[in-house]
Amino acid sequence: MARNPTHAHVTFHRDPDLPGFELRYSRYGGHAFRKHTHAAYCVGLVESGESDFYLDGCVLRTAPGDVVCINPGEVHACNPDPGSAMIYRMAYLAPAWIDRVGAEIFAPGSGGFRFTRPVLRDADIFEAFSRLYLAAEAGAEALEKEILLVSALGALLTRFAGVAPDPADGENVAARAVRELLEADPAAGLTLDDLARAAGRGRYHTLRLFREAYGLPPHAYRTQLRVEMAKRLLSQGRSIIDTALETGFSDQSHFTRVFREHTGATPNQYLAG
């Protein structure tokens, strides 16, 4: 959450030539976000400032020149140092981009690709993604942008990614069943009993399994889903009030507060792009 809005600035770029690719430019001072996850892969470039970067229970440091890589579902938060003007560009990439390029590098049908290091100090990777981000912001031709994106992803995956195992034991199956219930309709007014029935476990066991699997309690995970759903609706031209109600928020004020806590921007800023 942007706690000092006088030192915060954020813009978004959604490129019609690169579906499933969204770019944000951010400048923050002080604390920026609460712990959250994304359904997308994230690749960020730290241009200025230093911060504590929380990722799945660990606290790392980031500094200018670092490349930050976040896998889908990893709980994270970035808190710039007090008095530090944190400036970064972050791309959110639909899994289809990673899956396709990864299959070309590793093997067709491999799937489950994961970044193996969250913070990289690699000048070549930084430069490759910087060229991509600047080309997207400048409105370069579609072929140029696609070449830059595939080239940057190829370099990143070749050096800093692998194929993750796909656990399928009973406890993970139970947590997945709850996740799928939440994802089926994020706006639904589900109860804890509903979640426990989906998991086939008791309520306490269901909560423990879900948090162990996804790093967040079910209600926080559902809020994430609602915010992602809201971003899709807003990008399609829906009004803020209609988006708030369709995604299960009680009113526009509640929606705006939660949206800002999870994205570092208001719905109006997101609409402005």
WOVENKA-V802817 format. One record per pair of residues at least 4 apart in sequence whose ideal C-beta (glycine too) atoms are under 8 Angstrom apart, sorted by the first residue. I is the first residue (numbers start at 1). J is the second residue. D is the distance in Angstrom with one decimal. If there is no record, write none. Layout:
# WOVENKA-V802817
i->I j->J d->D
i->I j->J d->D
This chain:
# WOVENKA-V802817
i->1 j->31 d->7.0
i->1 j->32 d->7.2
i->1 j->33 d->6.4
i->1 j->34 d->5.8
i->1 j->260 d->6.1
i->1 j->261 d->4.3
i->1 j->264 d->7.2
i->2 j->8 d->4.1
i->2 j->10 d->8.0
i->2 j->28 d->6.4
i->2 j->32 d->6.3
i->2 j->260 d->6.6
i->2 j->264 d->5.4
i->2 j->265 d->7.8
i->3 j->30 d->5.2
i->3 j->31 d->4.9
i->3 j->32 d->7.9
i->4 j->8 d->6.6
i->4 j->29 d->5.6
i->4 j->30 d->4.7
i->7 j->27 d->7.6
i->7 j->28 d->6.8
i->7 j->29 d->3.4
i->7 j->30 d->6.9
i->7 j->85 d->7.2
i->8 j->26 d->8.0
i->8 j->27 d->6.8
i->8 j->28 d->5.3
i->8 j->29 d->7.2
i->8 j->32 d->7.9
i->8 j->264 d->7.2
i->9 j->25 d->7.9
i->9 j->26 d->7.3
i->9 j->27 d->4.4
i->10 j->24 d->6.2
i->10 j->25 d->6.9
i->10 j->26 d->4.8
i->10 j->27 d->7.4
i->10 j->264 d->5.7
i->10 j->265 d->4.5
i->10 j->269 d->5.9
i->11 j->24 d->6.9
i->11 j->25 d->4.9
i->11 j->269 d->7.6
i->11 j->272 d->7.4
i->11 j->273 d->6.8
i->12 j->22 d->6.6
i->12 j->23 d->7.2
i->12 j->24 d->5.1
i->12 j->265 d->7.3
i->12 j->269 d->7.6
i->12 j->270 d->5.8
i->12 j->272 d->7.9
i->12 j->273 d->5.0
i->13 j->22 d->7.2
i->13 j->23 d->4.3
i->13 j->24 d->7.4
i->13 j->25 d->7.7
i->13 j->136 d->6.0
i->13 j->137 d->5.7
i->13 j->273 d->6.5
i->14 j->21 d->7.9
i->14 j->22 d->5.3
i->14 j->23 d->7.9
i->14 j->235 d->5.9
i->14 j->273 d->6.5
i->15 j->21 d->5.7
i->15 j->22 d->7.9
i->15 j->23 d->7.3
i->15 j->136 d->5.2
i->15 j->145 d->6.8
i->17 j->142 d->3.9
i->17 j->145 d->5.7
i->17 j->146 d->7.2
i->18 j->136 d->7.0
i->18 j->142 d->7.9
i->18 j->145 d->5.8
i->18 j->146 d->6.8
i->18 j->149 d->6.3
i->19 j->94 d->7.6
i->20 j->40 d->8.0
i->20 j->93 d->6.6
i->20 j->94 d->3.0
i->20 j->96 d->5.8
i->20 j->97 d->5.9
i->21 j->91 d->6.4
i->21 j->92 d->7.5
i->21 j->93 d->6.0
i->21 j->94 d->7.3
i->21 j->97 d->7.0
i->21 j->136 d->7.5
i->21 j->149 d->6.8
i->22 j->40 d->7.7
i->22 j->91 d->7.0
i->22 j->92 d->4.5
i->23 j->89 d->6.5
i->23 j->90 d->7.3
i->23 j->91 d->5.1
i->23 j->92 d->7.8
i->23 j->133 d->5.8
i->23 j->136 d->5.6
i->23 j->137 d->7.0
i->24 j->89 d->7.1
i->24 j->90 d->5.2
i->24 j->92 d->7.6
i->24 j->265 d->7.9
i->25 j->87 d->8.0
i->25 j->88 d->7.9
i->25 j->89 d->5.4
i->25 j->137 d->7.7
i->26 j->32 d->7.6
i->26 j->86 d->7.4
i->26 j->87 d->7.1
i->26 j->88 d->5.7
i->26 j->89 d->7.7
i->26 j->90 d->6.9
i->26 j->264 d->6.3
i->27 j->85 d->6.4
i->27 j->86 d->6.9
i->27 j->87 d->4.8
i->28 j->32 d->4.4
i->28 j->80 d->5.4
i->28 j->85 d->7.8
i->28 j->86 d->4.8
i->28 j->264 d->6.9
i->29 j->80 d->6.2
i->29 j->82 d->7.8
i->29 j->83 d->7.0
i->29 j->84 d->6.8
i->29 j->85 d->5.7
i->29 j->86 d->7.0
i->30 j->79 d->8.0
i->30 j->80 d->6.3
i->30 j->82 d->6.1
i->31 j->79 d->5.0
i->31 j->80 d->7.4
i->32 j->77 d->7.7
i->32 j->78 d->5.5
i->32 j->79 d->6.3
i->32 j->80 d->6.1
i->32 j->86 d->7.1
i->32 j->264 d->5.5
i->33 j->77 d->4.9
i->33 j->78 d->5.9
i->33 j->79 d->7.7
i->33 j->261 d->7.5
i->33 j->262 d->7.2
i->33 j->264 d->5.7
i->34 j->77 d->6.3
i->34 j->261 d->5.3
i->34 j->262 d->7.0
i->35 j->54 d->6.6
i->35 j->75 d->5.3
i->35 j->76 d->7.0
i->35 j->77 d->4.6
i->35 j->216 d->7.4
i->36 j->75 d->7.2
i->36 j->76 d->7.1
i->36 j->77 d->6.8
i->36 j->224 d->6.1
i->36 j->262 d->5.1
i->37 j->72 d->7.5
i->37 j->73 d->5.4
i->37 j->74 d->6.4
i->37 j->75 d->5.5
i->37 j->76 d->7.3
i->37 j->214 d->7.4
i->37 j->215 d->7.0
i->37 j->216 d->6.6
i->37 j->221 d->7.5
i->37 j->224 d->5.5
i->38 j->42 d->5.8
i->38 j->70 d->6.9
i->38 j->72 d->6.3
i->38 j->73 d->7.9
i->38 j->92 d->6.3
i->38 j->224 d->7.9
i->38 j->228 d->7.6
i->39 j->72 d->5.5
i->39 j->73 d->7.6
i->39 j->95 d->7.8
i->39 j->228 d->5.8
i->40 j->72 d->6.2
i->40 j->92 d->4.0
i->40 j->93 d->5.5
i->40 j->94 d->5.9
i->40 j->95 d->7.2
i->41 j->69 d->7.7
i->41 j->70 d->7.1
i->41 j->71 d->6.3
i->41 j->72 d->6.1
i->41 j->92 d->7.5
i->41 j->93 d->4.5
i->41 j->95 d->6.6
i->41 j->97 d->7.5
i->41 j->98 d->5.3
i->41 j->115 d->7.4
i->42 j->68 d->7.3
i->42 j->69 d->7.2
i->42 j->70 d->4.0
i->42 j->90 d->5.8
i->42 j->91 d->7.0
i->42 j->92 d->5.7
i->42 j->93 d->7.4
i->43 j->67 d->6.8
i->43 j->68 d->7.3
i->43 j->69 d->5.8
i->43 j->70 d->8.0
i->43 j->90 d->7.2
i->43 j->91 d->5.1
i->43 j->93 d->6.9
i->43 j->129 d->5.9
i->43 j->152 d->8.0
i->43 j->156 d->7.0
i->44 j->67 d->7.1
i->44 j->68 d->4.0
i->44 j->69 d->7.9
i->44 j->70 d->7.7
i->44 j->88 d->5.2
i->44 j->89 d->6.7
i->44 j->90 d->4.0
i->44 j->91 d->7.5
i->45 j->66 d->7.8
i->45 j->67 d->6.1
i->45 j->68 d->7.8
i->45 j->88 d->6.0
i->45 j->89 d->5.0
i->45 j->90 d->7.7
i->45 j->126 d->5.9
i->45 j->129 d->5.8
i->45 j->130 d->6.0
i->45 j->133 d->7.0
i->46 j->51 d->7.8
i->46 j->62 d->5.1
i->46 j->63 d->6.5
i->46 j->64 d->5.5
i->46 j->65 d->6.7
i->46 j->66 d->4.5
i->46 j->67 d->7.8
i->46 j->68 d->6.6
i->46 j->86 d->7.7
i->46 j->87 d->7.8
i->46 j->88 d->5.0
i->47 j->64 d->6.2
i->47 j->87 d->4.5
i->47 j->88 d->5.8
i->47 j->89 d->6.9
i->48 j->64 d->5.6
i->48 j->85 d->5.8
i->48 j->86 d->6.8
i->48 j->87 d->3.9
i->48 j->88 d->7.9
i->49 j->64 d->7.1
i->49 j->80 d->5.5
i->49 j->81 d->7.0
i->49 j->84 d->4.2
i->49 j->85 d->5.2
i->49 j->86 d->3.6
i->49 j->87 d->6.1
i->49 j->88 d->8.0
i->50 j->61 d->6.7
i->50 j->62 d->6.6
i->50 j->63 d->5.0
i->50 j->64 d->7.7
i->50 j->80 d->7.3
i->50 j->81 d->5.2
i->50 j->84 d->5.5
i->50 j->86 d->7.6
i->51 j->61 d->7.4
i->51 j->62 d->5.2
i->51 j->78 d->5.3
i->51 j->79 d->5.8
i->51 j->80 d->4.4
i->51 j->81 d->6.1
i->51 j->84 d->7.0
i->51 j->86 d->5.5
i->52 j->59 d->5.4
i->52 j->60 d->7.6
i->52 j->61 d->6.6
i->52 j->78 d->7.7
i->52 j->79 d->4.9
i->52 j->81 d->7.6
i->53 j->59 d->7.1
i->53 j->60 d->4.6
i->53 j->61 d->6.9
i->53 j->62 d->4.9
i->53 j->68 d->6.7
i->53 j->76 d->7.1
i->53 j->77 d->7.8
i->53 j->78 d->5.4
i->53 j->79 d->7.9
i->53 j->118 d->7.3
i->53 j->119 d->6.6
i->54 j->58 d->7.3
i->54 j->59 d->5.4
i->54 j->60 d->7.9
i->54 j->75 d->7.8
i->54 j->76 d->5.9
i->54 j->77 d->4.5
i->54 j->78 d->7.6
i->54 j->79 d->7.3
i->55 j->60 d->6.3
i->55 j->70 d->7.0
i->55 j->74 d->6.1
i->55 j->75 d->7.4
i->55 j->76 d->4.6
i->55 j->118 d->5.1
i->56 j->74 d->5.3
i->56 j->75 d->5.7
i->56 j->76 d->7.3
i->56 j->215 d->6.1
i->57 j->75 d->8.0
i->57 j->215 d->7.9
i->60 j->118 d->6.3
i->60 j->119 d->5.2
i->61 j->119 d->7.7
i->62 j->66 d->4.7
i->62 j->68 d->6.1
i->62 j->78 d->7.5
i->62 j->119 d->5.8
i->65 j->121 d->6.4
i->65 j->123 d->7.3
i->65 j->126 d->6.2
i->66 j->119 d->5.4
i->66 j->120 d->6.7
i->66 j->121 d->5.9
i->66 j->126 d->7.9
i->67 j->119 d->7.4
i->67 j->120 d->4.3
i->67 j->121 d->7.7
i->67 j->122 d->6.2
i->67 j->125 d->5.2
i->67 j->126 d->5.4
i->67 j->129 d->6.8
i->67 j->156 d->7.9
i->68 j->88 d->7.7
i->68 j->90 d->7.6
i->68 j->118 d->6.5
i->68 j->119 d->5.8
i->68 j->120 d->7.8
i->69 j->115 d->3.8
i->69 j->117 d->6.8
i->69 j->118 d->5.7
i->69 j->119 d->7.7
i->69 j->120 d->6.6
i->69 j->156 d->7.3
i->69 j->160 d->6.7
i->70 j->74 d->5.4
i->70 j->76 d->5.6
i->70 j->115 d->7.3
i->70 j->118 d->6.7
i->71 j->114 d->5.1
i->71 j->115 d->5.5
i->72 j->95 d->6.3
i->73 j->214 d->6.1
i->73 j->215 d->7.5
i->74 j->118 d->8.0
i->74 j->215 d->7.3
i->75 j->214 d->7.8
i->75 j->215 d->3.6
i->75 j->216 d->6.0
i->78 j->86 d->7.4
i->80 j->84 d->4.9
i->80 j->85 d->7.7
i->80 j->86 d->3.5
i->81 j->86 d->7.9
i->89 j->130 d->7.8
i->89 j->133 d->4.9
i->91 j->129 d->7.2
i->91 j->132 d->7.7
i->91 j->133 d->6.7
i->93 j->97 d->4.7
i->93 j->98 d->6.3
i->93 j->153 d->7.7
i->95 j->99 d->5.6
i->96 j->100 d->6.1
i->97 j->101 d->6.4
i->97 j->149 d->7.2
i->97 j->153 d->6.5
i->98 j->102 d->5.5
i->98 j->113 d->5.3
i->98 j->153 d->6.9
i->98 j->157 d->7.2
i->99 j->103 d->6.2
i->99 j->111 d->6.2
i->99 j->113 d->6.8
i->100 j->104 d->6.9
i->101 j->105 d->6.5
i->101 j->150 d->5.9
i->101 j->153 d->4.6
i->101 j->154 d->5.8
i->101 j->157 d->6.1
i->102 j->106 d->5.7
i->102 j->110 d->6.4
i->102 j->111 d->7.9
i->102 j->113 d->4.1
i->102 j->157 d->5.4
i->102 j->161 d->6.9
i->102 j->163 d->7.9
i->103 j->107 d->6.9
i->103 j->108 d->5.0
i->103 j->109 d->6.7
i->103 j->110 d->5.9
i->103 j->111 d->7.6
i->104 j->154 d->7.7
i->105 j->154 d->6.4
i->105 j->157 d->5.4
i->105 j->158 d->5.8
i->106 j->110 d->4.5
i->106 j->113 d->7.5
i->106 j->157 d->8.0
i->106 j->163 d->6.2
i->110 j->163 d->5.1
i->111 j->163 d->7.4
i->112 j->163 d->5.4
i->112 j->164 d->4.4
i->112 j->165 d->7.4
i->112 j->166 d->5.7
i->113 j->157 d->6.6
i->113 j->161 d->5.4
i->113 j->162 d->7.3
i->113 j->163 d->6.1
i->113 j->164 d->7.1
i->114 j->161 d->6.4
i->114 j->162 d->6.2
i->114 j->163 d->7.5
i->114 j->164 d->4.2
i->115 j->156 d->7.7
i->115 j->160 d->5.9
i->115 j->161 d->5.4
i->116 j->160 d->5.7
i->116 j->161 d->6.0
i->116 j->162 d->5.4
i->117 j->160 d->5.4
i->120 j->125 d->6.1
i->120 j->160 d->6.2
i->122 j->126 d->6.3
i->122 j->159 d->7.5
i->122 j->160 d->7.9
i->123 j->127 d->6.1
i->124 j->128 d->6.3
i->124 j->155 d->6.8
i->125 j->129 d->6.5
i->125 j->152 d->7.4
i->125 j->155 d->6.0
i->125 j->156 d->5.7
i->125 j->159 d->7.4
i->125 j->160 d->7.6
i->126 j->130 d->6.0
i->127 j->131 d->6.5
i->128 j->132 d->6.8
i->128 j->148 d->7.5
i->128 j->151 d->6.3
i->128 j->152 d->4.0
i->128 j->155 d->5.5
i->128 j->156 d->7.7
i->129 j->133 d->6.1
i->129 j->152 d->4.9
i->129 j->156 d->7.8
i->130 j->134 d->6.2
i->131 j->135 d->6.2
i->131 j->148 d->5.6
i->131 j->152 d->7.6
i->132 j->136 d->6.4
i->132 j->145 d->7.1
i->132 j->148 d->4.1
i->132 j->149 d->5.5
i->132 j->152 d->5.2
i->133 j->137 d->6.4
i->134 j->138 d->6.1
i->135 j->140 d->4.0
i->135 j->144 d->6.0
i->135 j->145 d->5.4
i->135 j->148 d->5.6
i->136 j->140 d->7.1
i->136 j->145 d->5.7
i->140 j->144 d->4.6
i->140 j->145 d->5.4
i->141 j->145 d->7.1
i->142 j->146 d->6.2
i->143 j->147 d->6.2
i->144 j->148 d->6.3
i->145 j->149 d->6.2
i->146 j->150 d->6.2
i->147 j->151 d->6.0
i->148 j->152 d->6.1
i->149 j->153 d->6.2
i->150 j->154 d->6.0
i->151 j->155 d->6.6
i->152 j->156 d->6.3
i->153 j->157 d->5.9
i->154 j->158 d->6.0
i->155 j->159 d->6.5
i->156 j->160 d->5.7
i->156 j->161 d->6.7
i->157 j->161 d->4.2
i->167 j->172 d->4.8
i->168 j->172 d->6.4
i->168 j->173 d->6.7
i->169 j->173 d->7.1
i->170 j->174 d->6.5
i->171 j->175 d->6.7
i->171 j->209 d->5.4
i->171 j->212 d->8.0
i->171 j->213 d->7.9
i->172 j->176 d->6.1
i->172 j->213 d->6.1
i->173 j->177 d->6.5
i->174 j->178 d->7.1
i->174 j->199 d->4.1
i->174 j->200 d->6.0
i->174 j->201 d->5.5
i->174 j->206 d->7.1
i->174 j->209 d->5.4
i->175 j->179 d->6.4
i->175 j->199 d->7.1
i->175 j->209 d->4.6
i->175 j->210 d->5.0
i->175 j->212 d->7.3
i->175 j->213 d->3.7
i->175 j->214 d->6.8
i->176 j->180 d->6.2
i->176 j->213 d->7.4
i->177 j->181 d->6.6
i->177 j->198 d->4.7
i->177 j->199 d->5.5
i->177 j->200 d->7.3
i->178 j->182 d->6.5
i->178 j->195 d->5.0
i->178 j->198 d->5.3
i->178 j->199 d->5.1
i->178 j->206 d->6.4
i->178 j->209 d->7.9
i->178 j->210 d->5.3
i->178 j->218 d->6.2
i->179 j->183 d->6.1
i->179 j->210 d->7.4
i->179 j->213 d->7.7
i->179 j->214 d->6.6
i->179 j->221 d->7.1
i->180 j->184 d->6.3
i->180 j->198 d->7.7
i->181 j->190 d->6.9
i->181 j->194 d->7.1
i->181 j->195 d->6.7
i->181 j->198 d->4.5
i->182 j->186 d->6.5
i->182 j->190 d->7.2
i->182 j->195 d->7.9
i->182 j->218 d->6.4
i->182 j->221 d->6.1
i->182 j->222 d->5.0
i->182 j->225 d->6.1
i->183 j->225 d->6.2
i->184 j->188 d->7.7
i->186 j->222 d->5.8
i->186 j->225 d->3.8
i->186 j->226 d->4.8
i->186 j->229 d->5.4
i->186 j->247 d->6.7
i->186 j->248 d->6.5
i->187 j->226 d->6.7
i->187 j->229 d->7.4
i->187 j->246 d->6.5
i->187 j->247 d->5.4
i->187 j->248 d->3.5
i->188 j->248 d->7.3
i->189 j->248 d->7.4
i->190 j->194 d->4.4
i->190 j->195 d->6.4
i->190 j->222 d->7.6
i->191 j->195 d->7.5
i->192 j->196 d->6.3
i->192 j->203 d->5.2
i->192 j->206 d->7.6
i->192 j->207 d->7.7
i->192 j->218 d->7.9
i->193 j->197 d->6.4
i->193 j->203 d->7.1
i->194 j->198 d->6.7
i->195 j->199 d->6.4
i->195 j->203 d->7.7
i->195 j->206 d->5.5
i->195 j->210 d->7.6
i->195 j->218 d->5.7
i->196 j->201 d->6.0
i->196 j->202 d->6.2
i->196 j->203 d->4.7
i->196 j->205 d->8.0
i->196 j->206 d->4.6
i->199 j->205 d->7.6
i->199 j->206 d->4.4
i->199 j->209 d->6.7
i->199 j->210 d->7.7
i->201 j->205 d->4.1
i->201 j->206 d->4.7
i->201 j->209 d->6.6
i->202 j->206 d->6.7
i->203 j->207 d->6.6
i->204 j->208 d->6.4
i->205 j->209 d->6.2
i->206 j->210 d->6.2
i->206 j->218 d->7.9
i->207 j->211 d->6.3
i->207 j->217 d->6.3
i->207 j->218 d->7.0
i->208 j->212 d->6.2
i->209 j->213 d->6.2
i->210 j->214 d->6.0
i->210 j->217 d->6.9
i->210 j->218 d->5.3
i->210 j->221 d->7.4
i->211 j->215 d->6.8
i->211 j->216 d->6.6
i->211 j->217 d->5.6
i->214 j->221 d->5.9
i->216 j->220 d->4.2
i->216 j->221 d->4.7
i->216 j->224 d->7.2
i->217 j->221 d->7.1
i->218 j->222 d->6.2
i->219 j->223 d->6.6
i->220 j->224 d->6.8
i->221 j->225 d->6.7
i->222 j->226 d->6.4
i->223 j->227 d->6.5
i->223 j->258 d->6.3
i->223 j->262 d->7.2
i->224 j->228 d->6.4
i->224 j->262 d->6.8
i->225 j->229 d->6.2
i->226 j->230 d->6.2
i->226 j->247 d->4.5
i->226 j->248 d->5.6
i->226 j->249 d->7.0
i->226 j->258 d->7.7
i->227 j->231 d->6.6
i->227 j->247 d->7.9
i->227 j->258 d->6.8
i->227 j->259 d->5.9
i->227 j->262 d->4.7
i->227 j->263 d->6.7
i->228 j->232 d->6.9
i->229 j->233 d->6.5
i->229 j->246 d->7.9
i->229 j->247 d->5.1
i->230 j->234 d->6.1
i->230 j->243 d->5.1
i->230 j->244 d->7.5
i->230 j->247 d->4.8
i->230 j->255 d->7.1
i->230 j->259 d->6.3
i->230 j->267 d->7.3
i->231 j->235 d->6.2
i->231 j->263 d->7.5
i->231 j->270 d->6.6
i->232 j->236 d->6.5
i->233 j->238 d->4.2
i->233 j->242 d->7.6
i->233 j->243 d->4.5
i->233 j->246 d->6.4
i->233 j->247 d->7.1
i->234 j->238 d->6.1
i->234 j->240 d->7.3
i->234 j->243 d->5.7
i->234 j->267 d->6.1
i->234 j->270 d->5.6
i->234 j->271 d->5.6
i->235 j->270 d->7.9
i->238 j->242 d->5.1
i->238 j->243 d->4.8
i->238 j->246 d->7.4
i->239 j->243 d->6.7
i->240 j->244 d->6.3
i->240 j->252 d->5.9
i->240 j->255 d->7.2
i->240 j->256 d->7.4
i->240 j->267 d->4.7
i->240 j->268 d->7.1
i->240 j->271 d->7.5
i->241 j->245 d->6.6
i->241 j->252 d->5.0
i->242 j->246 d->6.0
i->243 j->247 d->6.1
i->243 j->255 d->7.1
i->243 j->267 d->7.1
i->244 j->249 d->4.5
i->244 j->251 d->6.6
i->244 j->252 d->4.9
i->244 j->254 d->7.3
i->244 j->255 d->3.5
i->244 j->256 d->7.8
i->245 j->249 d->7.0
i->247 j->255 d->7.2
i->249 j->254 d->4.9
i->249 j->255 d->3.9
i->249 j->258 d->6.8
i->250 j->254 d->4.8
i->251 j->255 d->7.0
i->252 j->256 d->6.1
i->253 j->257 d->6.5
i->254 j->258 d->6.4
i->255 j->259 d->5.9
i->255 j->267 d->7.0
i->256 j->260 d->6.3
i->256 j->266 d->5.9
i->256 j->267 d->5.9
i->257 j->261 d->6.5
i->258 j->262 d->6.4
i->259 j->263 d->5.8
i->259 j->265 d->7.6
i->259 j->266 d->6.8
i->259 j->267 d->5.3
i->259 j->270 d->7.5
i->260 j->264 d->6.9
i->260 j->265 d->6.4
i->260 j->266 d->5.4
i->263 j->270 d->6.7
i->265 j->269 d->4.0
i->265 j->270 d->5.3
i->266 j->270 d->7.1
i->267 j->271 d->6.3
i->268 j->272 d->6.4
